[in-house]
Amino acid sequence: MNKEFKRVSVVVVAMFLALFVSTTVIQGIQADALAADPRNTRTLYDSYQTERGAILAGDTVLATSKPTGDRFVYQREYPQGEKYAAITGYFNPTQGSSGLEHAMNQYLSGTSNSQFLDTLNQIIAGQDPKGAAVEVTVDPKVQDAAWEAMQGYTGGLVALEPKTGRVLAMVTTPTYDPNALAVHDGEAVLKTYDQLLEDAGKPLYNRAIAGDQNPPGSTFKVVVAAAAFASGDYTPESTLPNPASYTLPGTSTKVYNSNRGTCGPGDEVTISDAIRLSCNIPMAELGVELGDEVIRETAESFGFNDENITIPLQCGTSHYPQEGLNDAQTALSAFGQGDVRSTPLQMAMVSAGIANEGTVMQPTLVDRVTGRNLEVLQSFTPSVYNEATPPDVAADVSAAMQLSVRSGAASNATIDGVNVAGKTGTAENGSDEPYSLWFTGFAPADNPQVAVAVVIEDGGGKGQSGSGNEIAAPVAKKVIEAVLNE
């Protein structure tokens, strides 16, 4: 064999190996990523012509496909429409998708790697291709209660199972009818979509997990109390000065308690009573004593500033300022004002972590994915998001939250015969803007079955005269009762 032939042989073998490696990488490693790439029009058209799998909540059908006879073959239908729009999203062959329709597209369209053999068997058997079914964690009865309780309000609500992180209910209002965005009339869909974008109520925003986030107000005091107790320098009975007004350090700005008076009688007040009565001044004083870094670390242990929380829907990032705050800014952050922002999901994670002895579970919306023959392609296994705080600290915070419901500022969450732990919030958004009204909590306190967080925007229609206890707490109460009555 001459030298030239050897060189050609080596080049040919190298080219073959390169082709083999690249093909293996594309088909074996990059297949799912390429299938999910929105520029992959072939995959998109294949998914349109496949009967997409259903989205189910127990026996309740949230999304299904019907034959159309047009070039897209199937059209999505949402029997529960607006009630589950924040969960299902929509699927349209010309305008794309959102919600679980987007996040779980590969399974629903039958294009995931794990469905290859199933698809091959369907072809051999002469069956039309069909995507997998996605079963969600949501309890329809709890979702019904949450949906009904939120009617007439602008806001969001999330209910979690503390021990597993399963999402039991997720509602955002106002919302939209995904059926109107699923039709195969491109012009009609564009018109509907533009109308939704222009709607001042922002119905396309999922306020439960993202959207324009609100200051959490006094619900954030739960995080500050956890930071204080975990430091070892404070207990629920530690006392703080109890003036009727407090001048923010280094400024002439005064802050007040909601009653414009002191936090109960006496010259000093315990941290437990400051939580129970939802007083701003002692928590601001406590925040300055703790310092910005300690509060930030505790907030982040519950999920604040995490840009990667998915359920598998991509969630908005709840925000605690990452740059060093001065004492005045820290004082404001200690009662959930300043630049602190949160989603209901995040505050539900805080309550769920306290309920679960300090362990925050990874929240999830998907229970399992099943194939055509009911084989499980993917199943949910509870996983720990973070050990946010020690069990004894969680117990102390829980005790203060229970007092808040039993004899304090969260009294409208009281349920006969049930020990409820809760914290309200009435957050300011500017001198002339309506308040954001909050509640977060869990029940039963001794064996938690549900943790819930709700925010009502625009003051619940009452501007600056409403409160978290008046409006948000009764909404959460109905959701808690729905879980406990199961």
VOGU-3710 file (C-alpha; in Angstrom, 3 decimals, decimal comma):
1> mnkefkrvsv> 0,000/0,000/0,000  1,580/3,270/-1,119  1,781/6,396/1,038  -0,897/8,332/-0,872  -3,409/5,512/-0,492  -2,642/5,282/3,234  -3,259/9,002/3,619  -6,572/8,777/1,794  -7,556/5,763/3,909  -6,760/7,610/7,142
11> vvvamflalf> -8,775/10,659/6,013  -11,766/8,486/5,027  -11,682/6,621/8,366  -11,405/9,916/10,252  -14,346/11,360/8,324  -16,391/8,229/9,040  -15,571/8,423/12,748  -16,466/12,143/12,839  -19,764/11,416/11,113  -20,469/8,531/13,504
21> vsttviqgiq> -19,684/10,639/16,586  -21,694/13,652/15,400  -24,677/11,473/14,498  -24,517/9,749/17,877  -24,363/13,104/19,697  -27,278/14,541/17,699  -29,525/11,495/18,024  -28,540/10,332/21,474  -27,616/13,441/23,435  -29,050/16,497/21,691
31> adalaadprn> -32,315/14,954/20,462  -34,550/16,401/23,178  -32,941/19,836/22,980  -33,263/19,943/19,213  -36,858/18,765/19,388  -37,643/21,582/21,822  -35,917/24,247/19,685  -38,649/26,557/18,337  -36,716/26,850/15,041  -37,204/23,126/14,400
41> trtlydsyqt> -40,257/23,459/12,155  -40,299/19,785/11,244  -40,774/18,794/14,877  -43,409/21,478/15,270  -45,443/20,227/12,333  -45,025/16,613/13,462  -46,388/17,595/16,873  -49,396/19,356/15,327  -50,345/16,245/13,351  -50,008/13,965/16,356
51> ergailagdt> -52,874/13,497/18,765  -51,424/15,253/21,782  -51,719/13,534/25,107  -54,249/14,757/27,630  -53,510/16,888/30,676  -55,365/15,436/33,645  -56,078/16,251/37,291  -57,278/12,916/38,627  -60,380/12,127/36,575  -60,773/15,752/35,505
61> vlatskptgd> -59,699/16,477/31,936  -57,873/19,787/31,647  -56,721/19,504/28,026  -57,483/17,090/25,211  -57,301/16,912/21,401  -60,121/16,643/18,875  -59,882/15,827/15,139  -60,426/18,844/12,885  -59,950/17,638/9,318  -57,740/20,625/8,511
71> rfvyqreypq> -54,008/20,538/7,751  -53,191/20,526/11,457  -55,363/17,405/11,990  -56,015/18,041/15,716  -57,057/21,007/17,825  -56,681/21,390/21,581  -59,710/21,767/23,813  -59,756/22,926/27,440  -62,984/21,776/29,150  -62,083/23,669/32,345
81> gekyaaitgy> -60,946/26,742/30,402  -60,212/29,738/32,573  -60,084/27,818/35,858  -56,934/25,938/34,830  -55,415/28,348/32,288  -52,537/29,189/34,635  -51,665/25,482/34,640  -52,375/24,220/31,138  -51,517/27,327/29,170  -52,513/27,017/25,510
91> fnptqgssgl> -51,285/25,246/22,368  -51,681/26,702/18,907  -50,080/25,557/15,616  -49,285/29,100/14,486  -48,806/31,099/17,710  -46,938/28,627/19,907  -47,723/27,488/23,423  -47,490/28,316/27,112  -47,948/26,659/30,506  -47,655/22,884/30,678
101> ehamnqylsg> -48,451/22,712/26,975  -45,042/24,311/26,474  -43,082/22,892/29,404  -44,189/19,290/28,737  -44,428/19,542/24,952  -42,058/16,687/24,174  -44,129/14,211/26,185  -47,486/15,583/25,041  -46,416/15,480/21,390  -44,777/12,053/21,635
111> tsnsqfldtl> -41,322/13,309/20,677  -39,362/12,643/23,874  -36,562/10,059/23,830  -38,427/7,852/26,300  -41,326/7,525/23,833  -39,237/6,306/20,884  -40,002/2,602/21,341  -43,653/3,337/22,050  -43,894/5,337/18,824  -42,113/2,562/16,906
121> nqiiagqdpk> -44,578/-0,023/18,265  -47,493/2,199/17,207  -46,126/2,369/13,658  -45,635/-1,404/13,479  -49,139/-1,980/14,842  -50,592/0,461/12,309  -51,796/2,839/15,008  -51,852/6,593/14,653  -49,181/8,302/16,774  -50,315/9,699/20,104
131> gaavevtvdp> -48,562/11,697/22,796  -48,293/10,830/26,478  -50,708/12,043/29,146  -49,504/14,455/31,812  -51,121/13,997/35,221  -50,871/17,026/37,487  -50,710/17,205/41,279  -53,653/19,599/41,549  -56,681/18,468/43,546  -59,786/19,543/41,562
141> kvqdaaweam> -61,831/20,167/44,735  -59,123/22,404/46,161  -58,735/24,163/42,806  -62,504/24,736/42,717  -62,414/26,323/46,169  -59,434/28,517/45,260  -61,010/29,576/41,978  -64,323/30,521/43,576  -62,623/32,367/46,445  -60,550/34,477/44,038
151> qgytgglval> -63,444/35,626/41,870  -63,791/39,395/41,772  -60,176/39,939/42,811  -56,926/40,568/40,991  -54,180/38,345/42,350  -52,707/34,894/42,676  -52,862/31,885/44,965  -50,775/28,757/45,486  -51,457/25,842/47,825  -48,710/23,291/48,521
161> epktgrvlam> -48,503/19,976/50,332  -45,714/20,747/52,835  -44,254/17,243/53,104  -43,966/16,678/49,346  -44,025/20,052/47,600  -46,970/18,992/45,431  -49,027/21,918/44,130  -52,619/21,338/45,271  -54,068/24,483/43,708  -52,825/27,358/41,567
171> vttptydpna> -55,048/30,252/40,512  -54,409/33,611/38,912  -57,076/36,264/38,309  -58,080/37,752/36,009  -57,246/35,070/33,485  -58,216/34,046/29,955  -59,919/31,241/28,050  -57,206/29,100/26,411  -59,775/27,753/23,939  -59,779/31,141/22,227
181> lavhdgeavl> -56,023/30,807/21,621  -56,201/27,179/20,439  -58,324/27,684/17,312  -56,707/27,231/13,894  -57,749/30,647/12,603  -54,475/32,563/12,781  -56,053/35,996/12,366  -58,614/35,334/15,091  -55,923/34,104/17,456  -53,736/37,148/16,823
191> ktydqlleda> -56,684/39,445/17,443  -57,526/37,665/20,710  -53,890/37,659/21,807  -53,486/41,383/21,091  -56,651/42,120/23,061  -55,296/40,141/26,008  -51,993/42,021/25,825  -53,795/45,351/25,822  -56,102/44,402/28,693  -55,231/46,549/31,723
201> gkplynraia> -55,886/43,549/33,983  -52,980/41,648/32,361  -54,830/38,306/32,130  -51,847/36,596/30,492  -49,763/37,137/33,636  -49,528/34,160/35,942  -49,636/36,095/39,203  -49,381/32,866/41,220  -45,793/32,194/40,144  -44,618/35,289/38,243
211> gdqnppgstf> -46,176/38,469/36,824  -45,590/41,911/38,318  -44,487/40,881/41,785  -45,719/42,583/44,924  -43,952/43,566/48,140  -44,818/40,781/50,618  -45,426/43,206/53,453  -45,782/41,699/56,897  -45,774/38,099/55,626  -42,005/38,597/55,249
221> kvvvaaaafa> -41,766/38,978/59,029  -41,902/35,175/59,137  -38,544/35,093/57,324  -37,033/37,729/59,633  -38,242/35,880/62,727  -36,654/32,671/61,401  -33,386/34,561/60,851  -33,486/35,947/64,386  -34,226/32,635/66,116  -31,634/30,773/63,992
231> sgdytpestl> -28,944/33,261/65,010  -29,081/31,990/68,581  -29,224/35,540/69,902  -33,009/35,768/70,058  -35,970/33,737/71,238  -39,707/34,400/70,817  -39,622/36,078/74,234  -36,738/38,435/73,407  -37,883/42,043/73,738  -37,480/45,154/71,619
241> pnpasytlpg> -38,269/48,841/72,298  -41,934/49,682/71,748  -42,310/53,304/70,573  -45,307/54,610/68,608  -43,042/55,800/65,778  -39,563/54,913/64,570  -37,170/57,108/62,630  -35,268/55,137/60,014  -31,516/55,295/60,809  -29,697/58,123/59,048
251> tstkvynsnr> -32,929/59,698/57,783  -35,792/61,864/58,961  -38,363/59,347/57,689  -40,675/57,859/60,282  -42,430/54,497/60,101  -45,437/53,441/62,111  -47,375/50,398/63,156  -50,663/49,877/61,329  -52,607/51,220/64,331  -50,389/54,317/64,529
261> gtcgpgdevt> -49,751/53,441/68,149  -47,484/51,139/70,109  -47,366/47,373/69,657  -49,519/46,568/72,658  -48,936/48,037/76,127  -45,556/48,556/77,750  -42,227/50,050/76,832  -41,016/46,773/75,321  -42,609/44,052/73,187  -41,587/40,451/72,536
271> isdairlscn> -40,820/39,191/69,036  -43,673/36,728/69,445  -46,138/39,555/70,105  -44,681/41,634/67,276  -45,531/38,732/64,932  -48,910/38,115/66,559  -49,977/41,745/66,293  -48,114/42,328/62,998  -46,202/45,383/64,204  -43,734/47,117/61,895
281> ipmaelgvel> -41,595/49,069/64,351  -40,185/46,200/66,447  -39,492/44,168/63,285  -37,682/47,143/61,744  -35,597/47,444/64,928  -34,910/43,712/64,823  -33,906/43,912/61,170  -31,317/46,587/61,894  -29,911/44,531/64,784  -29,694/41,391/62,636
291> gdeviretae> -28,233/43,140/59,636  -28,926/42,912/55,931  -26,698/39,890/55,256  -28,362/37,643/57,840  -31,840/38,431/56,518  -30,730/37,884/52,917  -29,182/34,504/53,701  -32,367/33,318/55,386  -34,558/34,630/52,573  -32,412/32,838/50,020
301> sfgfndenit> -32,577/29,611/52,021  -36,342/29,649/51,382  -35,927/30,418/47,657  -35,599/34,175/47,254  -33,207/35,234/44,462  -33,259/31,761/42,894  -33,667/32,184/39,138  -33,996/28,451/38,470  -37,194/27,414/40,246  -39,367/25,403/37,858
311> iplqcgtshy> -42,446/23,322/38,630  -41,822/22,577/35,599  -43,298/25,951/34,601  -40,571/28,573/34,778  -41,236/30,676/37,881  -40,491/34,320/38,446  -37,613/35,142/40,772  -38,729/36,503/44,127  -36,384/39,285/45,114  -34,487/40,301/48,204
321> pqeglndaqt> -31,912/43,017/47,333  -28,532/41,406/46,711  -26,450/44,529/47,102  -25,631/45,635/50,617  -28,422/47,667/52,181  -27,934/50,483/54,630  -29,698/50,374/57,986  -32,702/52,368/56,787  -33,223/50,035/53,815  -32,735/46,977/56,011
331> alsafgqgdv> -35,350/48,273/58,450  -37,880/48,567/55,614  -37,028/45,130/54,251  -37,626/43,592/57,688  -41,352/44,165/57,318  -41,479/43,315/53,613  -41,246/46,785/52,124  -38,446/48,588/50,302  -37,235/46,540/47,342  -38,441/43,131/48,570
341> rstplqmamv> -40,745/41,409/46,056  -42,384/38,003/46,114  -44,714/35,634/44,312  -47,417/33,658/46,130  -45,450/30,498/45,278  -42,444/31,845/47,173  -44,442/32,749/50,266  -46,165/29,352/50,095  -42,674/27,790/50,092  -41,829/29,806/53,211
351> sagianegtv> -44,925/28,579/55,050  -44,463/25,033/53,771  -40,873/25,054/55,025  -41,926/26,239/58,476  -44,709/23,619/58,487  -42,244/20,887/57,476  -39,860/21,475/60,400  -37,630/23,795/58,400  -37,288/21,621/55,289  -38,472/23,235/52,066
361> mqptlvdrvt> -39,489/20,670/49,456  -39,057/21,244/45,741  -42,479/22,382/44,471  -43,918/20,422/41,562  -47,019/20,555/39,413  -46,581/17,209/37,623  -47,367/13,883/39,279  -46,570/11,482/36,440  -46,426/11,056/32,677  -48,099/7,958/31,231
371> grnlevlqsf> -47,856/6,421/27,771  -50,555/5,060/25,508  -50,732/1,776/27,401  -50,660/3,531/30,782  -46,978/2,751/31,309  -45,288/5,358/33,504  -42,702/7,301/31,508  -41,862/9,735/34,288  -43,045/9,980/37,874  -42,705/12,571/40,593
381> tpsvyneatp> -40,572/11,763/43,609  -40,511/14,280/46,474  -37,149/16,003/46,724  -35,687/18,496/49,168  -35,208/22,024/47,869  -33,299/23,184/50,948  -32,945/22,760/54,697  -33,941/26,351/55,342  -33,889/26,411/59,128  -33,514/23,995/62,082
391> pdvaadvsaa> -36,650/22,231/63,398  -36,609/24,114/66,708  -36,534/27,444/64,874  -39,411/26,351/62,646  -41,366/25,341/65,768  -40,844/28,789/67,337  -41,952/30,587/64,168  -44,938/28,260/63,857  -45,984/29,034/67,441  -45,942/32,770/66,719
401> mqlsvrsgaa> -47,980/32,247/63,535  -50,525/30,189/65,465  -50,927/33,003/67,977  -51,447/35,429/65,100  -54,505/33,443/63,989  -55,754/32,589/67,465  -55,574/36,055/69,020  -53,874/38,426/66,645  -53,814/40,103/63,246  -54,707/36,968/61,240
411> snatidgvnv> -57,923/36,129/63,105  -60,030/35,757/59,938  -58,171/32,546/59,121  -59,614/30,879/62,227  -61,244/27,479/61,607  -63,254/25,837/64,379  -61,478/22,791/65,758  -58,342/23,360/63,665  -55,094/24,956/64,811  -54,146/27,266/61,939
421> agktgtaeng> -50,767/29,005/61,660  -50,817/32,171/59,590  -49,476/35,620/58,865  -51,173/38,477/57,087  -49,628/41,329/55,145  -50,878/44,740/54,015  -48,132/46,047/51,765  -47,720/49,595/50,510  -46,986/50,309/46,827  -46,552/54,052/46,950
431> sdepyslwft> -48,224/56,984/48,670  -51,308/56,974/46,434  -51,385/53,361/45,254  -53,741/50,624/46,520  -52,261/48,120/48,950  -51,267/44,542/48,155  -53,086/42,258/50,587  -51,471/38,992/51,685  -51,973/35,882/53,725  -49,658/32,918/54,116
441> gfapadnpqv> -50,004/29,997/56,487  -50,616/26,283/56,995  -52,879/23,834/58,791  -53,344/21,835/60,884  -50,356/23,248/62,737  -49,589/19,954/64,490  -49,867/17,830/61,296  -49,723/20,172/58,306  -51,647/19,069/55,225  -51,541/22,308/53,258
451> avavviedgg> -49,562/25,539/53,071  -51,149/28,411/51,197  -50,214/31,899/50,099  -52,480/34,439/48,445  -51,972/37,995/47,256  -54,853/40,297/46,378  -53,746/43,269/44,309  -55,338/46,704/43,964  -56,389/46,646/47,600  -59,102/44,130/46,838
461> gkgqsgsgne> -61,121/47,022/45,411  -60,751/49,029/48,616  -57,662/51,051/47,762  -55,809/51,717/51,006  -58,678/50,856/53,337  -58,563/47,067/53,038  -56,254/44,707/54,930  -54,772/41,264/54,530  -56,841/39,969/57,424  -60,084/41,388/56,018
471> iaapvakkvi> -59,710/40,148/52,422  -56,800/37,729/51,878  -57,192/35,595/55,022  -60,795/34,493/54,240  -59,686/33,431/50,736  -56,919/31,258/52,180  -59,298/29,886/54,797  -61,606/28,501/52,101  -58,700/26,715/50,445  -57,505/25,243/53,737
481> eavlne> -61,022/24,024/54,517  -61,254/22,371/51,091  -58,080/20,394/51,798  -59,116/19,394/55,304  -62,590/18,342/54,132  -61,185/15,886/51,571
//
